[in-house]
């Protein structure tokens, strides 16, 4: 209702929320032109929308959402995901890393969890991978995440290695993105930090257990998905 008071000319409702609820939300906002993906509900298809776009299910979600702009012939300058990093974010991250990295160290980021259990690669596999990576002389690992990740690693001695910098629960979204930007590589589950890494310009190795690789894989050809 607060959005309705602003009297928008156009509203866009992005994928994957393609259902009657997205149409109702658009109608509640009350923009003159309501652009939504086509849905089917009790025989209604786009009944509450002014412009309905049929989603191309072969496309990544980002590309699907850019299709919403086509009726307006809007120019797309960049498709790269973006998270704003401030100078304060960078200073905070530099303080966290102070004294922990040597000049020739190669820093690799790692995120072992996810909000959904079905997306979590077994932690013993991450522990084994960390152990193998740290056999290389100049590699150091930095861990990011929330309480979920802290609980996952707590019983694994491999994550207590002095070459591991544990910054779980130490950073917010923009600070995490700033931290990942300092990594040469980021190894992760299908998760929010995976997309933060893409925004940071860091190459990603993503380990997927869920069904949405085509839709939500790290955006860009430089990344690797298992």
KOLBAMI-159681 format. One record per residue (C-alpha): residue in three letters; x, y, z. Coordinates in steps of 0.2 Angstrom, whole numbers. Layout:
N
<residuo->ALA | east->X | north->Y | up->Z>
...
This chain:
226
<residuo->UNK | east->0 | north->0 | up->0>
<residuo->UNK | east->15 | north->12 | up->3>
<residuo->UNK | east->21 | north->8 | up->-14>
<residuo->UNK | east->3 | north->12 | up->-21>
<residuo->UNK | east->4 | north->29 | up->-14>
<residuo->UNK | east->19 | north->33 | up->-25>
<residuo->UNK | east->8 | north->31 | up->-41>
<residuo->UNK | east->21 | north->22 | up->-52>
<residuo->UNK | east->20 | north->22 | up->-71>
<residuo->UNK | east->27 | north->5 | up->-73>
<residuo->UNK | east->31 | north->-10 | up->-62>
<residuo->UNK | east->41 | north->-26 | up->-66>
<residuo->UNK | east->39 | north->-42 | up->-56>
<residuo->UNK | east->55 | north->-53 | up->-58>
<residuo->UNK | east->57 | north->-72 | up->-60>
<residuo->UNK | east->55 | north->-84 | up->-51>
<residuo->UNK | east->39 | north->-78 | up->-43>
<residuo->UNK | east->28 | north->-82 | up->-58>
<residuo->UNK | east->11 | north->-86 | up->-51>
<residuo->UNK | east->-5 | north->-77 | up->-45>
<residuo->UNK | east->3 | north->-69 | up->-31>
<residuo->UNK | east->15 | north->-59 | up->-42>
<residuo->UNK | east->0 | north->-53 | up->-52>
<residuo->UNK | east->-9 | north->-49 | up->-36>
<residuo->UNK | east->6 | north->-39 | up->-29>
<residuo->UNK | east->8 | north->-30 | up->-46>
<residuo->UNK | east->-11 | north->-25 | up->-45>
<residuo->UNK | east->-10 | north->-20 | up->-27>
<residuo->UNK | east->5 | north->-8 | up->-32>
<residuo->UNK | east->-7 | north->-1 | up->-45>
<residuo->UNK | east->6 | north->5 | up->-58>
<residuo->UNK | east->-2 | north->10 | up->-75>
<residuo->UNK | east->8 | north->-3 | up->-84>
<residuo->UNK | east->11 | north->-20 | up->-75>
<residuo->UNK | east->24 | north->-31 | up->-83>
<residuo->UNK | east->25 | north->-49 | up->-76>
<residuo->UNK | east->29 | north->-66 | up->-83>
<residuo->UNK | east->14 | north->-76 | up->-89>
<residuo->UNK | east->6 | north->-88 | up->-77>
<residuo->UNK | east->-9 | north->-100 | up->-77>
<residuo->UNK | east->-21 | north->-100 | up->-62>
<residuo->UNK | east->-38 | north->-107 | up->-64>
<residuo->UNK | east->-38 | north->-103 | up->-83>
<residuo->UNK | east->-32 | north->-86 | up->-80>
<residuo->UNK | east->-16 | north->-81 | up->-89>
<residuo->UNK | east->-10 | north->-63 | up->-86>
<residuo->UNK | east->-27 | north->-57 | up->-81>
<residuo->UNK | east->-21 | north->-44 | up->-69>
<residuo->UNK | east->-6 | north->-39 | up->-79>
<residuo->UNK | east->-5 | north->-26 | up->-93>
<residuo->UNK | east->10 | north->-35 | up->-102>
<residuo->UNK | east->14 | north->-53 | up->-100>
<residuo->UNK | east->30 | north->-61 | up->-105>
<residuo->UNK | east->32 | north->-80 | up->-108>
<residuo->UNK | east->47 | north->-85 | up->-98>
<residuo->UNK | east->61 | north->-95 | up->-108>
<residuo->UNK | east->64 | north->-109 | up->-96>
<residuo->UNK | east->81 | north->-113 | up->-105>
<residuo->UNK | east->88 | north->-96 | up->-99>
<residuo->UNK | east->97 | north->-91 | up->-83>
<residuo->UNK | east->85 | north->-81 | up->-71>
<residuo->UNK | east->95 | north->-66 | up->-74>
<residuo->UNK | east->92 | north->-67 | up->-93>
<residuo->UNK | east->74 | north->-71 | up->-90>
<residuo->UNK | east->72 | north->-55 | up->-80>
<residuo->UNK | east->80 | north->-44 | up->-94>
<residuo->UNK | east->67 | north->-51 | up->-105>
<residuo->UNK | east->55 | north->-40 | up->-95>
<residuo->UNK | east->63 | north->-25 | up->-103>
<residuo->UNK | east->60 | north->-29 | up->-121>
<residuo->UNK | east->43 | north->-22 | up->-123>
<residuo->UNK | east->51 | north->-5 | up->-119>
<residuo->UNK | east->66 | north->-6 | up->-130>
<residuo->UNK | east->77 | north->-2 | up->-115>
<residuo->UNK | east->96 | north->-3 | up->-118>
<residuo->UNK | east->105 | north->-15 | up->-107>
<residuo->UNK | east->122 | north->-8 | up->-102>
<residuo->UNK | east->128 | north->-23 | up->-91>
<residuo->UNK | east->121 | north->-39 | up->-85>
<residuo->UNK | east->134 | north->-41 | up->-72>
<residuo->UNK | east->127 | north->-43 | up->-54>
<residuo->UNK | east->132 | north->-28 | up->-43>
<residuo->UNK | east->134 | north->-26 | up->-24>
<residuo->UNK | east->140 | north->-9 | up->-18>
<residuo->UNK | east->156 | north->-10 | up->-8>
<residuo->UNK | east->160 | north->6 | up->2>
<residuo->UNK | east->177 | north->12 | up->7>
<residuo->UNK | east->172 | north->8 | up->25>
<residuo->UNK | east->169 | north->-10 | up->20>
<residuo->UNK | east->186 | north->-12 | up->12>
<residuo->UNK | east->194 | north->-4 | up->28>
<residuo->UNK | east->185 | north->-16 | up->39>
<residuo->UNK | east->190 | north->-31 | up->29>
<residuo->UNK | east->208 | north->-25 | up->28>
<residuo->UNK | east->208 | north->-24 | up->47>
<residuo->UNK | east->201 | north->-42 | up->48>
<residuo->UNK | east->215 | north->-49 | up->37>
<residuo->UNK | east->229 | north->-38 | up->45>
<residuo->UNK | east->244 | north->-49 | up->49>
<residuo->UNK | east->236 | north->-65 | up->43>
<residuo->UNK | east->242 | north->-64 | up->25>
<residuo->UNK | east->260 | north->-65 | up->18>
<residuo->UNK | east->265 | north->-56 | up->2>
<residuo->UNK | east->265 | north->-72 | up->-9>
<residuo->UNK | east->249 | north->-80 | up->-1>
<residuo->UNK | east->236 | north->-86 | up->-13>
<residuo->UNK | east->219 | north->-83 | up->-4>
<residuo->UNK | east->204 | north->-95 | up->-8>
<residuo->UNK | east->187 | north->-92 | up->-1>
<residuo->UNK | east->176 | north->-106 | up->5>
<residuo->UNK | east->157 | north->-106 | up->10>
<residuo->UNK | east->152 | north->-123 | up->16>
<residuo->UNK | east->133 | north->-121 | up->20>
<residuo->UNK | east->116 | north->-115 | up->14>
<residuo->UNK | east->100 | north->-110 | up->21>
<residuo->UNK | east->92 | north->-126 | up->13>
<residuo->UNK | east->99 | north->-143 | up->19>
<residuo->UNK | east->97 | north->-150 | up->2>
<residuo->UNK | east->110 | north->-139 | up->-6>
<residuo->UNK | east->123 | north->-143 | up->7>
<residuo->UNK | east->138 | north->-153 | up->1>
<residuo->UNK | east->143 | north->-165 | up->15>
<residuo->UNK | east->155 | north->-155 | up->27>
<residuo->UNK | east->167 | north->-170 | up->28>
<residuo->UNK | east->170 | north->-167 | up->9>
<residuo->UNK | east->174 | north->-149 | up->12>
<residuo->UNK | east->185 | north->-153 | up->26>
<residuo->UNK | east->195 | north->-166 | up->15>
<residuo->UNK | east->196 | north->-153 | up->1>
<residuo->UNK | east->203 | north->-140 | up->13>
<residuo->UNK | east->216 | north->-152 | up->19>
<residuo->UNK | east->221 | north->-156 | up->1>
<residuo->UNK | east->222 | north->-137 | up->-4>
<residuo->UNK | east->232 | north->-132 | up->11>
<residuo->UNK | east->246 | north->-144 | up->7>
<residuo->UNK | east->251 | north->-131 | up->-6>
<residuo->UNK | east->264 | north->-120 | up->2>
<residuo->UNK | east->256 | north->-103 | up->-2>
<residuo->UNK | east->238 | north->-106 | up->-1>
<residuo->UNK | east->227 | north->-100 | up->13>
<residuo->UNK | east->208 | north->-102 | up->15>
<residuo->UNK | east->196 | north->-89 | up->22>
<residuo->UNK | east->179 | north->-95 | up->28>
<residuo->UNK | east->163 | north->-85 | up->27>
<residuo->UNK | east->145 | north->-88 | up->32>
<residuo->UNK | east->133 | north->-87 | up->47>
<residuo->UNK | east->129 | north->-98 | up->62>
<residuo->UNK | east->124 | north->-112 | up->50>
<residuo->UNK | east->142 | north->-113 | up->43>
<residuo->UNK | east->149 | north->-111 | up->61>
<residuo->UNK | east->139 | north->-126 | up->67>
<residuo->UNK | east->144 | north->-137 | up->52>
<residuo->UNK | east->163 | north->-135 | up->54>
<residuo->UNK | east->164 | north->-135 | up->73>
<residuo->UNK | east->168 | north->-154 | up->74>
<residuo->UNK | east->181 | north->-155 | up->61>
<residuo->UNK | east->199 | north->-153 | up->65>
<residuo->UNK | east->203 | north->-149 | up->47>
<residuo->UNK | east->195 | north->-131 | up->49>
<residuo->UNK | east->207 | north->-128 | up->64>
<residuo->UNK | east->222 | north->-127 | up->53>
<residuo->UNK | east->232 | north->-111 | up->56>
<residuo->UNK | east->232 | north->-108 | up->38>
<residuo->UNK | east->213 | north->-105 | up->38>
<residuo->UNK | east->206 | north->-88 | up->42>
<residuo->UNK | east->189 | north->-91 | up->50>
<residuo->UNK | east->178 | north->-75 | up->47>
<residuo->UNK | east->161 | north->-84 | up->49>
<residuo->UNK | east->149 | north->-72 | up->57>
<residuo->UNK | east->161 | north->-57 | up->56>
<residuo->UNK | east->154 | north->-49 | up->40>
<residuo->UNK | east->138 | north->-42 | up->33>
<residuo->UNK | east->133 | north->-44 | up->14>
<residuo->UNK | east->144 | north->-29 | up->7>
<residuo->UNK | east->159 | north->-33 | up->19>
<residuo->UNK | east->158 | north->-52 | up->13>
<residuo->UNK | east->158 | north->-46 | up->-5>
<residuo->UNK | east->173 | north->-35 | up->-1>
<residuo->UNK | east->182 | north->-50 | up->7>
<residuo->UNK | east->178 | north->-62 | up->-7>
<residuo->UNK | east->185 | north->-49 | up->-20>
<residuo->UNK | east->202 | north->-52 | up->-12>
<residuo->UNK | east->201 | north->-70 | up->-16>
<residuo->UNK | east->209 | north->-78 | up->-31>
<residuo->UNK | east->195 | north->-92 | up->-31>
<residuo->UNK | east->179 | north->-95 | up->-21>
<residuo->UNK | east->173 | north->-112 | up->-18>
<residuo->UNK | east->155 | north->-114 | up->-12>
<residuo->UNK | east->138 | north->-122 | up->-12>
<residuo->UNK | east->123 | north->-115 | up->-21>
<residuo->UNK | east->120 | north->-100 | up->-10>
<residuo->UNK | east->120 | north->-81 | up->-8>
<residuo->UNK | east->139 | north->-80 | up->-6>
<residuo->UNK | east->141 | north->-88 | up->-23>
<residuo->UNK | east->132 | north->-73 | up->-31>
<residuo->UNK | east->142 | north->-61 | up->-20>
<residuo->UNK | east->158 | north->-69 | up->-27>
<residuo->UNK | east->151 | north->-66 | up->-45>
<residuo->UNK | east->148 | north->-48 | up->-40>
<residuo->UNK | east->165 | north->-47 | up->-33>
<residuo->UNK | east->173 | north->-52 | up->-49>
<residuo->UNK | east->180 | north->-68 | up->-41>
<residuo->UNK | east->180 | north->-85 | up->-51>
<residuo->UNK | east->169 | north->-97 | up->-43>
<residuo->UNK | east->168 | north->-116 | up->-41>
<residuo->UNK | east->150 | north->-120 | up->-36>
<residuo->UNK | east->145 | north->-137 | up->-30>
<residuo->UNK | east->126 | north->-140 | up->-34>
<residuo->UNK | east->115 | north->-153 | up->-26>
<residuo->UNK | east->99 | north->-145 | up->-30>
<residuo->UNK | east->89 | north->-145 | up->-46>
<residuo->UNK | east->92 | north->-127 | up->-52>
<residuo->UNK | east->109 | north->-126 | up->-60>
<residuo->UNK | east->102 | north->-119 | up->-77>
<residuo->UNK | east->92 | north->-106 | up->-68>
<residuo->UNK | east->104 | north->-100 | up->-54>
<residuo->UNK | east->122 | north->-105 | up->-58>
<residuo->UNK | east->135 | north->-92 | up->-55>
<residuo->UNK | east->133 | north->-80 | up->-69>
<residuo->UNK | east->147 | north->-79 | up->-82>
<residuo->UNK | east->157 | north->-91 | up->-92>
<residuo->UNK | east->173 | north->-90 | up->-81>
<residuo->UNK | east->165 | north->-100 | up->-67>
<residuo->UNK | east->164 | north->-119 | up->-65>
<residuo->UNK | east->149 | north->-129 | up->-59>
<residuo->UNK | east->149 | north->-147 | up->-52>
